[in-house]
Amino acid sequence: MGNNFSKPVRHNVRKQGKKPSQHGTVQKLSREQLIFRIETLREELEENPNLDEKRRVRIQEDMANYSSQLSKF
């Protein structure tokens, strides 16, 4: 008799083409993802006029970064 398993179980194997998401790394985002993130950050700025300066600057930097990536499409 053969065993009941069609394939051996492989744990902790990275999927091809996928990189682990790490803070500070550049992610390749789709056009739609970039647009969504820009809109989300813009809404956060508009809905929260009392954000601290560090957060406001970070949002503006992120928006500029996403806009730059979007312009490459």
QUIWO-V354276 format. One record per residue. N is the residue number from 1. OMEGA is omega in whole degrees, -180 to 180 (999 if undefined). BURIAL is 1 if it has 24 or more other C-alpha atoms within 12 Angstrom, else 0. D_FIRST is the distance of its C-alpha to the first C-alpha in Angstrom with 1 decimal. Layout:
# QUIWO-V354276
n | omega | burial | d_first
N | OMEGA | BURIAL | D_FIRST
N | OMEGA | BURIAL | D_FIRST
This chain:
# QUIWO-V354276
n | omega | burial | d_first
1 | 176 | 0 | 0.0
2 | 179 | 0 | 3.8
3 | -177 | 0 | 6.7
4 | -177 | 0 | 9.2
5 | -179 | 0 | 11.9
6 | 179 | 0 | 13.3
7 | 175 | 0 | 15.9
8 | 180 | 0 | 17.0
9 | -180 | 0 | 19.8
10 | -180 | 0 | 23.2
11 | 175 | 0 | 26.1
12 | 178 | 0 | 29.7
13 | 179 | 0 | 29.4
14 | 174 | 0 | 32.5
15 | -179 | 0 | 32.4
16 | 176 | 0 | 33.9
17 | -179 | 0 | 37.6
18 | 176 | 0 | 38.0
19 | 178 | 0 | 40.2
20 | 180 | 0 | 40.5
21 | -180 | 0 | 43.7
22 | 178 | 0 | 46.2
23 | 177 | 0 | 49.7
24 | 178 | 0 | 52.2
25 | -180 | 0 | 49.9
26 | 178 | 0 | 50.8
27 | 175 | 0 | 48.4
28 | -177 | 0 | 48.3
29 | 177 | 0 | 49.1
30 | 179 | 0 | 49.4
31 | -179 | 0 | 52.8
32 | 179 | 0 | 52.1
33 | 179 | 0 | 51.0
34 | 180 | 1 | 54.2
35 | -180 | 0 | 56.4
36 | -179 | 0 | 54.7
37 | 178 | 1 | 55.2
38 | 180 | 1 | 58.8
39 | 180 | 0 | 59.6
40 | 179 | 0 | 58.0
41 | 178 | 1 | 60.1
42 | 178 | 1 | 63.2
43 | 179 | 0 | 62.8
44 | 178 | 0 | 62.4
45 | -177 | 0 | 65.7
46 | -175 | 0 | 67.5
47 | -178 | 0 | 66.3
48 | -178 | 0 | 66.9
49 | -178 | 0 | 70.4
50 | 177 | 0 | 70.5
51 | 177 | 0 | 67.6
52 | -172 | 0 | 68.3
53 | 180 | 0 | 69.3
54 | -180 | 0 | 66.3
55 | -180 | 0 | 63.9
56 | 179 | 0 | 66.3
57 | 180 | 0 | 66.4
58 | 178 | 0 | 62.6
59 | -180 | 1 | 62.2
60 | 177 | 0 | 64.7
61 | 179 | 0 | 63.0
62 | 179 | 0 | 59.6
63 | 178 | 1 | 61.3
64 | 178 | 0 | 62.9
65 | 180 | 0 | 59.7
66 | 178 | 1 | 57.8
67 | 178 | 1 | 60.8
68 | 178 | 0 | 60.8
69 | -180 | 0 | 57.1
70 | -179 | 0 | 57.7
71 | 179 | 0 | 60.6
72 | 180 | 0 | 58.2
73 | 999 | 0 | 56.5
